[in-house]
Structures are given as structure tokens and as C-alpha cells.
């Protein structure tokens, strides 16, 4: 990280640590308006963060020193930005609704997905879809179908299995008729241990039809797929950025009225905002600045994301992978050790449920944990009288974290002065969901640029997988291995 610009950021952090949030509001009557930013389908209020315009300007200077504009332009030009693997990161290209030159390979795959989805949904031959994947091949479609339940086809159920624990895949097939079930196998390499183990089990169960989404179509055909039922994507699509591709074939089938393509439209609108808007007004970039500020300047090791929407209950799990697999790095893209973590621990759950579990820690725990509240400002499903209650709780929690409560006995005291962001989508529509998920992708990229890391590789997931393959023969066949005493004892105990 460039030392001089970050020194200016650190100096602002020391200045603002001496002030409370209430003092910052008292000193600036325009604070709420000045620290609220908008983008397509999304608005975010950062005024309850311990930051001000001067501090944000210092992060803007840091972004300039870290060549933010250049890295952003390189990504959108399709140049190599995944430097360790020599790849572009063109997930944004999957969302272009009118690509230059008209017909291209992306459009061709999307058209095939649409036609296949129409065939499956309208044939009357299928009651269920089982989607097998893991990580980015699983979390993206899950969060989309959960969020857009109101847009689902009513007579087609979807089940997911990701875990190699056999209970997961056993649950997926329970009670289904294999002769009326479509199996979709999703694996970028078509070598993923968990996915292929589950796929072999379900294939033996005898589903009526099997389709695949993969970047290695030949391997899917070798596995036994019909070529016309294999939907490719490309090696420049990272797993955690892949929900816009054929990975979401299940979404195109299960969602009605073109909802999947509307989601792409919303994401494209956010792409255009991120690509064309200067850093100082760019919502994903400003949000990345606040994330970096809390982690690197103020030293907060984690943050909680709390969607006050039951339909967004899976968003925290989705963001855990997106953010921590992307930016959970210890070296820069040049291989140099970084001085501070480029990524906070991401965790959370849906409100209001979360208020009755870990909000005790957020309000009265020793460590301050910044919170990101997300609300759906549009129409809600179910009893309309509940809508105001959801809003009241979200607003109250953000205010309570800031204001606190003093003048009472110690165990009833709330220290307050705890930071939060409040964000709102304009509706829980396919377009707004697309914009929201694209916002988080671009924020993750912007935060990576500020830290100087590569957000598009994930070598940290490899070592454990390699060792699991080494240990498997000892557990399955009793083969002796030269390993540490603790692992050896467990192999003997479990074998």
C-alpha cells in the first residue's frame, strides 16, 4: 500500500476517533444529506459512520495513488486484471443487454438457456429441479431464487445440494419422482469433488434429464451428458462472480416472466454507474472506502450485514464468499506482504431475527462492530401492516447503536457511538436485486484496488482440498500415511 496517502487517511482516523457521531451531526447540519449516495435502484446513508468529507477525500487520494481509475478501466476493457492467473475478469460482460456487433457467444448461450428453460417449464414433464454445485456454483442461484420467490413458477420446486455430507443430497431427492426431475450439475472445471460425488449419487437415482453448466464442456460430455444439454461459460468468469452465466440455468427455468433477464438489466445499470461515475460520487467506490476505513484505519476486524428482509436472508452467506474469498489475502498482487488486512470478517443474519440473538454483542459488547442495514423500501409480501414494523426496527437499531443510553446502572448502559450504514433498494424486484448484487461485486473490486490485492484468485482454498485427497485413501482403504501424530490418531479413530 502506498504509505504517504495512507498516512493521511490514518491522520484523519486519529482526528475522528476523538469525536462522537452525535458531535459530528451537531457540527454539520447537512451531514445526512452530504453522506447519502445513490445509484440505480439503491441508496446508501453513511452519515452514521465515523467519517466525514475530509476523510473520504483522503481515501479518494489513496485511490488515485493505487490507480483506481486505471484498474477499473482495465477490467471493463477486458484486459488481464487477474494477474496471478493471467485472466480477464469479464463477469460484467454477461450482463450487457445489447452487445456490440449483435450476436456473440454470450448471447448465444443466453438464448439457449432461455429456450431450454421454456422447454422444461412448459413441457409439463417436470415437477422438480435438483441443482448441484458448491461455492459460487451454489450460493448465487440460491440467493436469487430465495430473494425472488414472488417471481417463481408455482408448480416447479427447486432443491439444492452442495455439501459432500450425504445428508444434503439425500434430502434433495427425498419425496421426489426421478422420472419428473431435472438434474443440473454445475462445476467450472467439472472436477469438483463434492459436486461430482453428489452428481454420481443422483444420476444413479435416475433423473429424467441431466444438464450441466461448466467451463469445460468436453469433461461434462465425457461424464455422460448430452452435448445439447451442456451450457458453457468461460474461464474469465470467477465462481463467485458467475451467477450471471449458465451457472444460473436453474434461475432461468424456475423464474417466470423473464425475471432472470430483468436481473441482468439491473446489474448492467449498476455496471454503468460504477464504470462511468467519478470516485467521489461512485456508490460502490464510496462504500469500499468506508469498508477500508473501518477495517484499516479504525481497526474493526469484522462487520455485520443485516438485511431487514426475509427474502434476503441468504445475502450474508453470499457476501461471506464474495468478500472473504476475493479479498482475504495476505500479499499484494505483486506478492508483497500487506501491512493490514484487506478484508474484514463478514457475518450477519436477517433482521428482525438477529435482534434476538447477537444484537446484545453489537450494543454492549467490548468491541465495536460496524453494521450494514439493508431494507426493501418497496412493496412487501404478506400482511402490509408488518411493513412499518420492519422499517421501525431497522431505523431504531441504527439510532440505538449511535445514541446509546447513559445514566443508568452499568448493566443497562449502552455506550452508543457505534457505526452503521443504512441502505435501501427501491423494491425487491429482479432489476433491484441485480443492481444490489452487482453493487457488492464492484465494492469488492474497489476495496481490492485500495489494498492492492487481486480479488479474482483464491489459492487459499487449494491446500485443504489437496490434503483431503491425500487423506482419503487412509479413510477408505486403511492405507498408511506419513502425517502428524494428531492427524494419524484421528485417521485411526475414524477409519
N, C-alpha and C positions, 0 to 999 in steps of 0.2 A: 504494500500500500504506500502511496506517495506520502512521505512523512510531513511535509510542510502544510499542505492543505488539511490533512487530518489534525495537525496541531491546532489549527484554527477552529475546527469542529470541537476538539476537546476543550479548548478555552471557553467556548460558548456553553459547553456542558457544565463546566465548573461554575460559570456565572448563573446558569438557570437552576442548578442544584440548590442555590441559596434562596430561591423563590418558590412560593406555593402556587398551585394552579389558581386558587382564588385571587392571589395577588396579581397574577398575570392578567386575569379578567378585569380586575379593578383598574389596572394601568392602561388598558386598551379597550375602549367601548366597542370597537369594531372587530374584536378578536374572533368571535364566532364566524362572522362573515368572511373575514380575511383568510381563515384557515379551513374553509369549506371549499371543496373542489368537485367538479362534475365531469362526467364522461358519459358516453351513450349508455342509457339505462341504469346509471349508477351515480350516487352522490356520497361523499365521504366528509365527515366533520372531524378534523384533527385538533380542534381547539382545546380538548381536554387532555392533550398530550403536553408534556413539559418541554415545549419547543416554541419558538417564535420565528418571525420572518427573518431575523438576522441569522439565526442558527440554520434555517433552511437555505439561506443564501450561501452560507459556508459549505453546506453539503453540495449545493449546486456547483461551487468552485471545485470541490473534490471530484464531482462527476466529470467536470471538464478536464481535470488533470488525469483522470482514469480513462479518458477518451470515450465517454458515454455515447456521444453523437456518432462517432466512428464505428463503434461496435454495433450500435443499433442499425446503422446504415448497412453494415456488412451482413447482418443477419437477414435483413429484408432484401438484400441483393442476391441472396442465395450463396454467399461466399462461405468459406470454411470458418466457422466460429467454434466448433467442437474441435479444438486444436489437438487434443491428445489422441483423438481417433481419426483426425483428418476428414471430418464430415461437415457439411452444412447442417443447419437446423431450420428446416422449412415447414414446420408444422402449420405455420400461418398460411402457407400456400394452399393447404387443404380447404381453407375457408373462403377463397376467392370465388365469388358467385359468377363472375363474367371474366374468365381468364383471358389474357391477351392471346390472340390467334384463335379464339373459339375452342374447338375440340382439342383436348390434350389427354394425357394418360390419367390425370387425376379425375377429370370429368368422365372419362370412360368407366373408371371404377365406380364412381358415384352413381352413374346411370345403371350399371349392372346391379349395384346394391338396391337401387330403387325398384328395378324390375323384379329382382329376386324377392324383395320384401313384399311387393304387391302379389306376386305369385303365391307365396307362403300364406300371407294373411287372408287372401281372398279365396283360396282353394277350398277351404272348409275341411282340409285333411289333417289339420294340426290343432291341438289343444294347448301345447306347451313347447317352450324352448328351454334347453339347458345350455348355459354359457359357461365354458371352462377357460379360465385364464388365471393369471396371478399378477400382482403388482399393477402396472399400468394397463395391462390387458384385462383387468378386472375392475379396479376402482372407478375408472372413468365411466364406463357403461352403467355401473351400479348407481353412482351418484346422479347420473342423468335420468335414469328410469325412476328412481325414488323421487327426485325433485319434480318430475313431470308426470306424476301419477294421474293427474286430471286429464292428460292427453293420451293415455294408454288405450289400446284396443281392449274392449271389455271381455272378450272371450278367448284371450290368449295369455296364459300365465307364463312368467319367466322365472327361472331359478338359476342361481349362480353357485358354482363350487370352485374354490381356489386352493384351499388348504390341502396338503397331502395327508393330513389326518383323515382316515377313511370315513369318519362320521359325516364329514362335509359332503362328499359325493353321494354317500348313502342317503342322506337327507334330500339331496337334489332329485333323486329318481323316485323317492318314496311316493306311492299312490298314483304315479303316472302310468299311462299306457304307452309302452315304447312304440307301438305302431302309429301313434298320433303325436310323436315327439320329434322335434328337430334338435340335433346336437350341433353346437357351434364351438369349434376348438380354436383358441386364439393364442398364438405364440409367435413372436417376431422371428426367432431362429428355428422354431419347431424342434428344439432340443430341450426345452424347459422340463426338468424332471417332474415337478409336481403336476403340471398340466398334462403331460403325456401319460403319466400313471393314471390320472383320473379319466383321461380320454380312452385309454385301453379298457378300463373297467366299464365305462358307459357304452363303448362300442360293443362289448360282449353282451351287454344287456339287450341290444338290438334295436336302436332307434330307427325310425322310418327313413331318415335322411341325415347326412352329416355334411356340414360346411366348415370352412376354415378361413381365418384371416391371418396372414403371415407375410413376412418379407422374404421368405424362402419357399415359393410355391412348389418347386420341384420336390422338396422334402415332404410337403403335405401330400403330394400325389404318390410318392413312394410309400407313405404311411397307409395309403388306401383311399384317398379322397378322389372323387371325380373331378377332373380338371375344371369343368364348368362351375363347380361349387367351391372353388378356391378363389378368394378375393385378396389380391395383393396390396401391400403398402410398401414403403421404401425405407432404406437403411438410414435416411436422413430424418426419419420420424422416430424420436425417442419414445420409449414406452410410456413415460408419464405425461407425454405430450400427444398421445396417439388417439385419444377418444374421437378426434375429428375424422379419422380414417375408417377403413373397413373393420377396425377393431370394434367399432360401434354398429356393426351389422345388426346386432340384436336390437339396437335402438331404432334403426330404420324400419325394422319389421314390426316392433311392438308399439311404436308411436303412430298415431293416426294424423291425418290432415297435414302431412308434410312437416311435422314438428321438427324432425332431425335437420332438415334443410333450413328451417327458420332459425334454429340454434346456430347453424353456421353463419347465417346473416348477422346475427347479433355479435358473434365473435369477430366477424370481419369489421364491423363498425368499431369495435374496441381496438382492433389492429390498426385501423386508420388513425384513430386518436393517438395511440402510442407512437406510431411511426411519424406523424406529422406535427405533433404538438411540442413546443419547446419544454425543456425540463421543468421550468418554474411553474407551468400550468398543466403539466402532464400527470394525470391522476396515478397511473401505475408507478411512475418515477417518484412522485412525492410520497406515495405510500412506502416505496422501497427506502426512501430517505428516512422516514420515521422508523421503519423497522431497523435500519442500520444504526440510527441514533439511539434507540432503546438498547440494542444489543452491544454495540461497540463503544458508544460514548457514555451511556449511563450504566452499562454493565448488567442489564437484566438478562438472565440466562434462558428464560422461556417467555412465551406469551400464550394466552388462551384465546381461541376463536369460538365465539358463542353465537350461532345463528338462532335468532328467535323465530324459527320456522321449523316445524316438524318435517316438512318436506326437504329441508336442507340439513337434516341430522347427520348425513354421511359426509358433509363437507369437511369437518375437521380431519377425518381419516384420509380423505383425498388430499388435503393440504399437507398432511404429515409426509406423504410420499413426495409430492411435488416439491416442497420446500427443503426437506431434510435430505432427500436423495440428490437433489440438484446442488445444494449449497453446503451440505455437511462435509466440507473439505478442510484439510489442514495445510495445503500448499496452493500457491497461485497457479495460474495456467502455465507459468514458466518454470514451475517446480520449486519455487522458493517458499520457505515456511512463512505462513501468515502470523501476524502478531496477535490477532484477536479472531474469535470465531466469526465466520461469515454467515452464520445461521443460528437463530435461537431455536430451542426445542419448541415444537408446535404441538399443541394439545387442545382439547376442548370437548364440548358436547352441546346439544341443543338446549336452549332456554325454553320454558322456564324450569325444566327438569334439573338443569345444572345448579340452579339456585339452592336446591335441596340436597346437594352433595358437596361440591368443592368450593362454593362461594364463601364458605366460612374462611377458608385459607386466603382467598382473594381479598377479603375485607379485613381480617385480623391476623393473618399470618405475618411472620417476621420479614419475609422477602416481598418486595413489590413485584407483582406480575402484571404487566400491561395486558389489557383485554381489548379484543376487537369484536364489537357487537355488530350483527347484521340483521336487518329487518326487511320484510317484504312490505313496501308501502302501498301495494295494490290490493286487489280483492283477495279475500281469504276463503278457503273452503270451510265447510261446516257451519256451525252457529255463528252468525255475524256479530252477536253480542260479545264473542270472545276476542274479536279483533282489537278493540280498545284496551282490553286487559293485557294482551300481548305487548302492545306499544307502551302502556303504562309501566309494565315490569322492566322492559328494556331501558327506557329512559330513566327510571328510578334507580336501577343498578348503576348506570353510568354516573348519575349525580351522586349517589351514595358513596361510590368509590372516591369521588373528588372531594365532597364536602366532609364526609365522616361525621362523627358525633363525639363531642367532648363534654366535660363537666359532669360525668357520671363515674360510678365505681369502675375500677380498671378493667374488669372482665366484660363490661358493657361499653367500653370505649372503642370507637372506630377511628383510627388515625387519619383516614382520609388522605388527600393529596396523592391519590393513586390514578395512574394514567389509563385512558381508554380512547378508542376511536369508535365512532358510530357511523355505520354505512347503511345505505338503503338501496335496494333495487326497486325499480318503478312498478314491477309486477313479477309474479312467478310464472313468467311466460317463457317459451323456448328462446325467444330473442334475448331476453334479460339474462337467462341462465347462461347462454353462450357468451354474452358480454362479461358476466361475472367470472366465469372460468378463464376466459382469455385475459381478463384483468390480472388474475392471480399468476398466470403464466408470465406475463410481461413484468409484473412486480418482481417475480423470482429472478428473471433475467437481469433486470435493472440492479437488484441487490447484488447479484454476482459480479456485475461490472464494477460496482462501487468497492467490492472487496478484492477484485482482480482474480476471481476463480472461474473455472469452466463449469457452468451449470448443466452441461449436456453429457457428461460421462458419469459413471457410477461404479468405479473399480472397487469401492468398499463392499459391494455385495458379493464379490467373487470368491474371496478366500474361504469363507464359511462353506460355500457350495462345493468348492474343491475338496475340502476336508470331509464333508459329508459323503462324497463319492468314495473317498479313501476308506472311511469307516464302515460303509455299508456291507462289504464282504464279511467283515468280522461279525456283524449282527445277523446276517442272513445265512452264513455258512460256517461260522466258527473259525474263520481264518485268523491267524495270529498276526498282530501288527506291533511294530515298534513305536510306542507312543508314551506319553507321560503317565505316571502312576495313577493319577486321578481318573483320566480317561480310560485307562486299562481296566481299572476296577469297575467302572460303570459298564464297559463293554461286557465284562464277565457277568455282571449283575443282570443286564438286560438281554443278553444273547440267548 
